[in-house]
Amino acid sequence: MGLQAIRWPGGPPAATRAGLTEVLAHARAADASFSMILPLAACTGDEAGLRAAAAGFMARLLDGAFGPLPREFTQELGNGYCARDSLADAPAL
């Protein structure tokens, strides 16, 4: 397909479904840059839970649980909060 950049909506939810290992391998094989979204909206109001979820997932990722990372890798923290009713009154998040 000639992809030069791949964006994967993922993080903890993606860690429990098939595909992350395969998409990382594809990015490496294609020498494509890779951007992964770590959604944290589920942890809103629970800073300790947010830190634990992010740190736990990042530790697994960096320890190779999903295979080696592509040469260019971007981790985006937080995403998707605007679709949650519980955050409708907090647009500054």
Rosetta constraint file for C-alpha pairs under 8 A:
AtomPair CA 2 CA 30 HARMONIC 7.55 0.50
AtomPair CA 3 CA 30 HARMONIC 7.20 0.50
AtomPair CA 3 CA 32 HARMONIC 6.48 0.50
AtomPair CA 4 CA 30 HARMONIC 7.48 0.50
AtomPair CA 4 CA 31 HARMONIC 7.29 0.50
AtomPair CA 4 CA 32 HARMONIC 4.47 0.50
AtomPair CA 4 CA 33 HARMONIC 6.23 0.50
AtomPair CA 5 CA 27 HARMONIC 7.92 0.50
AtomPair CA 5 CA 32 HARMONIC 5.03 0.50
AtomPair CA 5 CA 33 HARMONIC 4.59 0.50
AtomPair CA 5 CA 34 HARMONIC 5.79 0.50
AtomPair CA 5 CA 35 HARMONIC 7.72 0.50
AtomPair CA 6 CA 27 HARMONIC 7.00 0.50
AtomPair CA 6 CA 32 HARMONIC 6.72 0.50
AtomPair CA 6 CA 33 HARMONIC 6.18 0.50
AtomPair CA 6 CA 34 HARMONIC 4.84 0.50
AtomPair CA 6 CA 35 HARMONIC 6.20 0.50
AtomPair CA 7 CA 34 HARMONIC 5.86 0.50
AtomPair CA 7 CA 35 HARMONIC 4.61 0.50
AtomPair CA 7 CA 36 HARMONIC 5.79 0.50
AtomPair CA 7 CA 37 HARMONIC 7.73 0.50
AtomPair CA 8 CA 34 HARMONIC 7.50 0.50
AtomPair CA 8 CA 35 HARMONIC 6.11 0.50
AtomPair CA 8 CA 36 HARMONIC 4.76 0.50
AtomPair CA 8 CA 37 HARMONIC 6.37 0.50
AtomPair CA 9 CA 14 HARMONIC 7.47 0.50
AtomPair CA 9 CA 36 HARMONIC 5.89 0.50
AtomPair CA 9 CA 37 HARMONIC 4.98 0.50
AtomPair CA 9 CA 38 HARMONIC 7.35 0.50
AtomPair CA 10 CA 14 HARMONIC 4.45 0.50
AtomPair CA 10 CA 15 HARMONIC 7.20 0.50
AtomPair CA 10 CA 20 HARMONIC 7.94 0.50
AtomPair CA 10 CA 36 HARMONIC 6.08 0.50
AtomPair CA 10 CA 37 HARMONIC 5.28 0.50
AtomPair CA 10 CA 38 HARMONIC 5.70 0.50
AtomPair CA 10 CA 39 HARMONIC 7.09 0.50
AtomPair CA 11 CA 15 HARMONIC 6.19 0.50
AtomPair CA 11 CA 36 HARMONIC 7.22 0.50
AtomPair CA 11 CA 37 HARMONIC 6.11 0.50
AtomPair CA 11 CA 38 HARMONIC 4.13 0.50
AtomPair CA 11 CA 39 HARMONIC 6.19 0.50
AtomPair CA 11 CA 57 HARMONIC 6.98 0.50
AtomPair CA 12 CA 16 HARMONIC 7.00 0.50
AtomPair CA 12 CA 38 HARMONIC 7.02 0.50
AtomPair CA 12 CA 39 HARMONIC 7.65 0.50
AtomPair CA 12 CA 53 HARMONIC 7.38 0.50
AtomPair CA 12 CA 57 HARMONIC 6.37 0.50
AtomPair CA 13 CA 17 HARMONIC 7.06 0.50
AtomPair CA 14 CA 18 HARMONIC 7.49 0.50
AtomPair CA 14 CA 19 HARMONIC 7.72 0.50
AtomPair CA 14 CA 20 HARMONIC 6.67 0.50
AtomPair CA 15 CA 20 HARMONIC 6.99 0.50
AtomPair CA 15 CA 57 HARMONIC 7.94 0.50
AtomPair CA 19 CA 23 HARMONIC 5.99 0.50
AtomPair CA 20 CA 24 HARMONIC 6.09 0.50
AtomPair CA 20 CA 66 HARMONIC 6.70 0.50
AtomPair CA 21 CA 25 HARMONIC 6.23 0.50
AtomPair CA 21 CA 66 HARMONIC 4.66 0.50
AtomPair CA 21 CA 67 HARMONIC 6.13 0.50
AtomPair CA 22 CA 26 HARMONIC 6.15 0.50
AtomPair CA 23 CA 27 HARMONIC 6.15 0.50
AtomPair CA 24 CA 28 HARMONIC 6.28 0.50
AtomPair CA 24 CA 34 HARMONIC 7.71 0.50
AtomPair CA 24 CA 66 HARMONIC 7.56 0.50
AtomPair CA 24 CA 67 HARMONIC 7.27 0.50
AtomPair CA 24 CA 68 HARMONIC 7.60 0.50
AtomPair CA 24 CA 69 HARMONIC 6.50 0.50
AtomPair CA 24 CA 70 HARMONIC 6.60 0.50
AtomPair CA 25 CA 29 HARMONIC 6.12 0.50
AtomPair CA 25 CA 67 HARMONIC 7.32 0.50
AtomPair CA 25 CA 68 HARMONIC 7.74 0.50
AtomPair CA 25 CA 70 HARMONIC 7.75 0.50
AtomPair CA 26 CA 30 HARMONIC 6.04 0.50
AtomPair CA 27 CA 31 HARMONIC 5.75 0.50
AtomPair CA 27 CA 32 HARMONIC 4.87 0.50
AtomPair CA 27 CA 33 HARMONIC 6.71 0.50
AtomPair CA 27 CA 34 HARMONIC 6.55 0.50
AtomPair CA 27 CA 70 HARMONIC 6.11 0.50
AtomPair CA 28 CA 32 HARMONIC 6.43 0.50
AtomPair CA 28 CA 69 HARMONIC 7.31 0.50
AtomPair CA 28 CA 70 HARMONIC 4.79 0.50
AtomPair CA 28 CA 71 HARMONIC 7.08 0.50
AtomPair CA 31 CA 70 HARMONIC 7.17 0.50
AtomPair CA 31 CA 71 HARMONIC 7.22 0.50
AtomPair CA 32 CA 70 HARMONIC 7.38 0.50
AtomPair CA 32 CA 71 HARMONIC 7.98 0.50
AtomPair CA 32 CA 72 HARMONIC 7.42 0.50
AtomPair CA 33 CA 70 HARMONIC 6.79 0.50
AtomPair CA 33 CA 71 HARMONIC 6.99 0.50
AtomPair CA 33 CA 72 HARMONIC 4.74 0.50
AtomPair CA 33 CA 73 HARMONIC 6.07 0.50
AtomPair CA 34 CA 70 HARMONIC 6.70 0.50
AtomPair CA 34 CA 72 HARMONIC 6.14 0.50
AtomPair CA 34 CA 73 HARMONIC 4.90 0.50
AtomPair CA 34 CA 74 HARMONIC 6.21 0.50
AtomPair CA 35 CA 73 HARMONIC 5.83 0.50
AtomPair CA 35 CA 74 HARMONIC 4.54 0.50
AtomPair CA 35 CA 75 HARMONIC 5.90 0.50
AtomPair CA 35 CA 76 HARMONIC 7.19 0.50
AtomPair CA 36 CA 73 HARMONIC 7.86 0.50
AtomPair CA 36 CA 74 HARMONIC 6.26 0.50
AtomPair CA 36 CA 75 HARMONIC 5.09 0.50
AtomPair CA 36 CA 76 HARMONIC 6.07 0.50
AtomPair CA 37 CA 75 HARMONIC 6.13 0.50
AtomPair CA 37 CA 76 HARMONIC 4.80 0.50
AtomPair CA 37 CA 77 HARMONIC 6.24 0.50
AtomPair CA 37 CA 78 HARMONIC 7.14 0.50
AtomPair CA 37 CA 79 HARMONIC 6.95 0.50
AtomPair CA 38 CA 54 HARMONIC 7.65 0.50
AtomPair CA 38 CA 75 HARMONIC 7.06 0.50
AtomPair CA 38 CA 76 HARMONIC 5.93 0.50
AtomPair CA 38 CA 77 HARMONIC 5.00 0.50
AtomPair CA 38 CA 78 HARMONIC 5.78 0.50
AtomPair CA 38 CA 79 HARMONIC 7.04 0.50
AtomPair CA 39 CA 77 HARMONIC 6.46 0.50
AtomPair CA 39 CA 78 HARMONIC 4.67 0.50
AtomPair CA 39 CA 79 HARMONIC 4.95 0.50
AtomPair CA 39 CA 80 HARMONIC 6.61 0.50
AtomPair CA 40 CA 44 HARMONIC 7.17 0.50
AtomPair CA 40 CA 50 HARMONIC 6.62 0.50
AtomPair CA 40 CA 54 HARMONIC 7.88 0.50
AtomPair CA 40 CA 77 HARMONIC 7.05 0.50
AtomPair CA 40 CA 78 HARMONIC 4.86 0.50
AtomPair CA 40 CA 79 HARMONIC 6.68 0.50
AtomPair CA 40 CA 81 HARMONIC 7.99 0.50
AtomPair CA 41 CA 78 HARMONIC 6.65 0.50
AtomPair CA 41 CA 79 HARMONIC 6.95 0.50
AtomPair CA 41 CA 80 HARMONIC 6.72 0.50
AtomPair CA 41 CA 81 HARMONIC 5.23 0.50
AtomPair CA 41 CA 84 HARMONIC 7.97 0.50
AtomPair CA 43 CA 47 HARMONIC 6.98 0.50
AtomPair CA 43 CA 49 HARMONIC 6.07 0.50
AtomPair CA 43 CA 50 HARMONIC 5.02 0.50
AtomPair CA 44 CA 50 HARMONIC 7.42 0.50
AtomPair CA 46 CA 50 HARMONIC 6.10 0.50
AtomPair CA 47 CA 51 HARMONIC 6.14 0.50
AtomPair CA 48 CA 52 HARMONIC 6.10 0.50
AtomPair CA 49 CA 53 HARMONIC 5.96 0.50
AtomPair CA 50 CA 54 HARMONIC 6.10 0.50
AtomPair CA 51 CA 55 HARMONIC 5.86 0.50
AtomPair CA 52 CA 56 HARMONIC 5.79 0.50
AtomPair CA 53 CA 57 HARMONIC 6.13 0.50
AtomPair CA 54 CA 58 HARMONIC 6.03 0.50
AtomPair CA 55 CA 59 HARMONIC 5.98 0.50
AtomPair CA 56 CA 60 HARMONIC 6.39 0.50
AtomPair CA 57 CA 61 HARMONIC 6.15 0.50
AtomPair CA 58 CA 62 HARMONIC 5.94 0.50
AtomPair CA 59 CA 63 HARMONIC 5.87 0.50
AtomPair CA 60 CA 64 HARMONIC 6.43 0.50
AtomPair CA 60 CA 65 HARMONIC 5.30 0.50
AtomPair CA 60 CA 66 HARMONIC 7.73 0.50
AtomPair CA 61 CA 65 HARMONIC 5.63 0.50
AtomPair CA 61 CA 66 HARMONIC 6.17 0.50
AtomPair CA 62 CA 69 HARMONIC 7.93 0.50
AtomPair CA 64 CA 68 HARMONIC 5.66 0.50
AtomPair CA 64 CA 69 HARMONIC 7.70 0.50
AtomPair CA 69 CA 73 HARMONIC 6.94 0.50
AtomPair CA 80 CA 84 HARMONIC 7.51 0.50
AtomPair CA 81 CA 87 HARMONIC 6.49 0.50
AtomPair CA 81 CA 93 HARMONIC 7.98 0.50
AtomPair CA 82 CA 87 HARMONIC 6.71 0.50
AtomPair CA 82 CA 88 HARMONIC 6.70 0.50
AtomPair CA 82 CA 91 HARMONIC 7.48 0.50
AtomPair CA 84 CA 88 HARMONIC 6.69 0.50
AtomPair CA 87 CA 91 HARMONIC 7.14 0.50
